[in-house]
Every structure is written in structure tokens, then in C-alpha cells.
Amino acid sequence: MLKEFNCEIYPRKLWVATSWEDVKDKFTTYGEYEFEKSEDAYATTYPQILRKATGKHGILIVFYDCDKLGGSKIVEHIAHESLHTANAIFNELGVEYSLIHDEHAAYMVGWIAKCCWKVLQKEIYNNKFNI
């Protein structure tokens, strides 16, 4: 499954996928980062990604082995990748925040986590917890 989200505050797209097969031929990198399947992770955040079909720029999160991400493990990985994603967007666009003045970053992480949950709850729980 691959889902696209529009970040209304910053000029970047967010894509969340549940398998490498859903994304491997659809995206490329436009920065210094590699776009290769991560063999040793439950999830990977790919910054500076370009969707080939549309030319849109953004960040891609791929969750691997979704059948192993039940319970609290799903929360752990959503939180982890959400922070990476927010930091990647801020870094690329030159948006700064500090550990004290981080309200906009907290909202961004929350929005990213909600997007991840929307995709993963469909994949793992078959919409059982549709929020």
C-alpha cells in the first residue's frame, strides 16, 4: 500500500508505504541520500525523494514486515520515523527549532504520526481502529 499526504504548512509531500515493492520503481532521490531497500529495519525514512510520475518532492516512509508490527512495536516505529521525517523536512527547508521552542515541530511530528497510523491501521488491523 502506498498513500500520499499533502503537508499544508510546508511545500513537501509525505508518502507512507507498507512494502518496498510498492515504491521501488516509483521514486528516486534528488539529494545526497541513497534510495535502496533497507534490509535490517522495520521502517526507513527516505529524505529528499522525488515521485517520478509527478515530479513532486517530499519524504517517503516505508514500513517493512508489517505483520511483525503489532501492539506497542507499531507505536515505537511510528514515533521514530515521524521524528526523522519532521527533521528531514525542517533540515531541507532551513526551518529551525530548539529543544525549548519546539511547538511547531511537535505538531509536525503528530501530523506525520497520524498519517502513518492511517496507513498502518488499514494494513495491519484491517481498519479495526479507524481514526
ZIHU-V282998 format. One record per residue. N is the residue number from 1. RES is the residue in one letter. SS is DSSP state (2 for helix, 1 for strand, 0 for the rest). OMEGA is omega in radians with two decimals (NA if undefined). D_CENTER is the distance of its C-alpha to the mean C-alpha in Angstrom with 2 decimals. Layout:
n=N res=RES ss=SS omega=OMEGA d_center=D_CENTER
n=N res=RES ss=SS omega=OMEGA d_center=D_CENTER
//
This chain:
n=1 res=M ss=0 omega=3.09 d_center=13.00
n=2 res=L ss=1 omega=-3.12 d_center=10.75
n=3 res=K ss=1 omega=3.12 d_center=10.02
n=4 res=E ss=1 omega=3.10 d_center=9.78
n=5 res=F ss=1 omega=3.14 d_center=9.65
n=6 res=N ss=1 omega=3.07 d_center=11.97
n=7 res=C ss=0 omega=-3.03 d_center=11.71
n=8 res=E ss=0 omega=-3.08 d_center=15.45
n=9 res=I ss=0 omega=-3.08 d_center=16.06
n=10 res=Y ss=0 omega=-3.05 d_center=14.65
n=11 res=P ss=0 omega=3.11 d_center=15.10
n=12 res=R ss=0 omega=3.03 d_center=11.66
n=13 res=K ss=1 omega=2.98 d_center=9.65
n=14 res=L ss=1 omega=3.03 d_center=6.06
n=15 res=W ss=1 omega=3.09 d_center=5.90
n=16 res=V ss=1 omega=-3.11 d_center=5.06
n=17 res=A ss=1 omega=-3.12 d_center=7.94
n=18 res=T ss=0 omega=3.01 d_center=10.42
n=19 res=S ss=0 omega=3.10 d_center=12.47
n=20 res=W ss=2 omega=-3.13 d_center=13.15
n=21 res=E ss=2 omega=-3.14 d_center=15.94
n=22 res=D ss=2 omega=-2.99 d_center=13.89
n=23 res=V ss=0 omega=-2.91 d_center=12.51
n=24 res=K ss=0 omega=-3.13 d_center=15.08
n=25 res=D ss=0 omega=-3.04 d_center=17.44
n=26 res=K ss=0 omega=-3.04 d_center=15.40
n=27 res=F ss=1 omega=2.99 d_center=13.64
n=28 res=T ss=1 omega=3.12 d_center=15.15
n=29 res=T ss=1 omega=3.04 d_center=14.69
n=30 res=Y ss=0 omega=-3.11 d_center=16.73
n=31 res=G ss=0 omega=-3.06 d_center=16.77
n=32 res=E ss=0 omega=-3.06 d_center=17.91
n=33 res=Y ss=0 omega=3.08 d_center=15.09
n=34 res=E ss=0 omega=3.02 d_center=15.70
n=35 res=F ss=0 omega=-3.13 d_center=13.92
n=36 res=E ss=0 omega=3.10 d_center=15.26
n=37 res=K ss=0 omega=3.07 d_center=14.54
n=38 res=S ss=0 omega=-3.05 d_center=14.28
n=39 res=E ss=0 omega=-3.01 d_center=17.31
n=40 res=D ss=0 omega=-3.10 d_center=17.33
n=41 res=A ss=0 omega=3.00 d_center=14.00
n=42 res=Y ss=0 omega=-3.13 d_center=12.60
n=43 res=A ss=1 omega=3.12 d_center=8.99
n=44 res=T ss=1 omega=3.02 d_center=7.95
n=45 res=T ss=1 omega=3.12 d_center=5.78
n=46 res=Y ss=1 omega=3.10 d_center=7.73
n=47 res=P ss=1 omega=3.07 d_center=8.98
n=48 res=Q ss=1 omega=-3.11 d_center=11.71
n=49 res=I ss=1 omega=3.11 d_center=11.05
n=50 res=L ss=1 omega=3.05 d_center=13.58
n=51 res=R ss=1 omega=-3.04 d_center=13.88
n=52 res=K ss=0 omega=-3.04 d_center=17.41
n=53 res=A ss=0 omega=-3.03 d_center=18.77
n=54 res=T ss=0 omega=-3.06 d_center=18.13
n=55 res=G ss=0 omega=3.14 d_center=17.84
n=56 res=K ss=0 omega=3.12 d_center=14.97
n=57 res=H ss=1 omega=3.09 d_center=13.03
n=58 res=G ss=1 omega=-3.12 d_center=9.42
n=59 res=I ss=1 omega=3.12 d_center=6.19
n=60 res=L ss=1 omega=3.01 d_center=4.88
n=61 res=I ss=1 omega=3.09 d_center=3.19
n=62 res=V ss=1 omega=3.04 d_center=6.71
n=63 res=F ss=1 omega=3.14 d_center=8.62
n=64 res=Y ss=0 omega=3.06 d_center=12.24
n=65 res=D ss=0 omega=-3.09 d_center=15.42
n=66 res=C ss=2 omega=3.13 d_center=14.30
n=67 res=D ss=2 omega=3.11 d_center=18.02
n=68 res=K ss=2 omega=-3.04 d_center=18.03
n=69 res=L ss=0 omega=3.12 d_center=15.45
n=70 res=G ss=0 omega=3.02 d_center=17.93
n=71 res=G ss=0 omega=-3.06 d_center=19.13
n=72 res=S ss=2 omega=3.12 d_center=18.14
n=73 res=K ss=2 omega=3.11 d_center=16.16
n=74 res=I ss=2 omega=3.12 d_center=13.36
n=75 res=V ss=2 omega=3.14 d_center=13.51
n=76 res=E ss=2 omega=-3.08 d_center=13.60
n=77 res=H ss=2 omega=3.04 d_center=10.47
n=78 res=I ss=2 omega=3.14 d_center=8.40
n=79 res=A ss=2 omega=-3.12 d_center=10.22
n=80 res=H ss=2 omega=-3.11 d_center=9.91
n=81 res=E ss=2 omega=3.11 d_center=6.24
n=82 res=S ss=2 omega=3.11 d_center=6.32
n=83 res=L ss=2 omega=3.08 d_center=9.28
n=84 res=H ss=2 omega=-3.09 d_center=8.31
n=85 res=T ss=2 omega=3.11 d_center=5.89
n=86 res=A ss=2 omega=3.14 d_center=8.89
n=87 res=N ss=2 omega=3.12 d_center=11.30
n=88 res=A ss=2 omega=3.11 d_center=10.21
n=89 res=I ss=2 omega=-3.13 d_center=10.67
n=90 res=F ss=2 omega=-3.13 d_center=13.81
n=91 res=N ss=2 omega=-3.11 d_center=15.11
n=92 res=E ss=2 omega=-3.08 d_center=15.03
n=93 res=L ss=2 omega=3.12 d_center=16.64
n=94 res=G ss=0 omega=3.12 d_center=19.02
n=95 res=V ss=0 omega=-3.10 d_center=18.18
n=96 res=E ss=0 omega=2.96 d_center=19.81
n=97 res=Y ss=0 omega=3.14 d_center=19.92
n=98 res=S ss=0 omega=3.13 d_center=21.93
n=99 res=L ss=0 omega=3.10 d_center=21.91
n=100 res=I ss=0 omega=-3.11 d_center=24.46
n=101 res=H ss=0 omega=-2.99 d_center=23.29
n=102 res=D ss=0 omega=-3.08 d_center=19.64
n=103 res=E ss=2 omega=3.14 d_center=19.65
n=104 res=H ss=2 omega=3.09 d_center=17.45
n=105 res=A ss=2 omega=3.12 d_center=14.83
n=106 res=A ss=2 omega=3.08 d_center=15.24
n=107 res=Y ss=2 omega=-3.14 d_center=14.80
n=108 res=M ss=2 omega=3.10 d_center=11.59
n=109 res=V ss=2 omega=3.10 d_center=10.15
n=110 res=G ss=2 omega=3.12 d_center=11.79
n=111 res=W ss=2 omega=3.12 d_center=10.46
n=112 res=I ss=2 omega=3.13 d_center=6.72
n=113 res=A ss=2 omega=3.12 d_center=8.18
n=114 res=K ss=2 omega=3.09 d_center=10.31
n=115 res=C ss=2 omega=3.10 d_center=7.99
n=116 res=C ss=2 omega=-3.14 d_center=6.63
n=117 res=W ss=2 omega=3.13 d_center=10.37
n=118 res=K ss=2 omega=3.13 d_center=11.60
n=119 res=V ss=2 omega=-3.04 d_center=10.32
n=120 res=L ss=2 omega=3.14 d_center=11.29
n=121 res=Q ss=2 omega=3.06 d_center=14.54
n=122 res=K ss=2 omega=-3.08 d_center=15.61
n=123 res=E ss=2 omega=-3.01 d_center=15.05
n=124 res=I ss=2 omega=-3.01 d_center=16.51
n=125 res=Y ss=2 omega=3.12 d_center=18.85
n=126 res=N ss=0 omega=3.10 d_center=19.83
n=127 res=N ss=0 omega=-3.12 d_center=19.33
n=128 res=K ss=0 omega=-3.11 d_center=21.60
n=129 res=F ss=0 omega=-3.06 d_center=19.82
n=130 res=N ss=0 omega=-3.11 d_center=18.96
n=131 res=I ss=0 omega=NA d_center=17.93
//
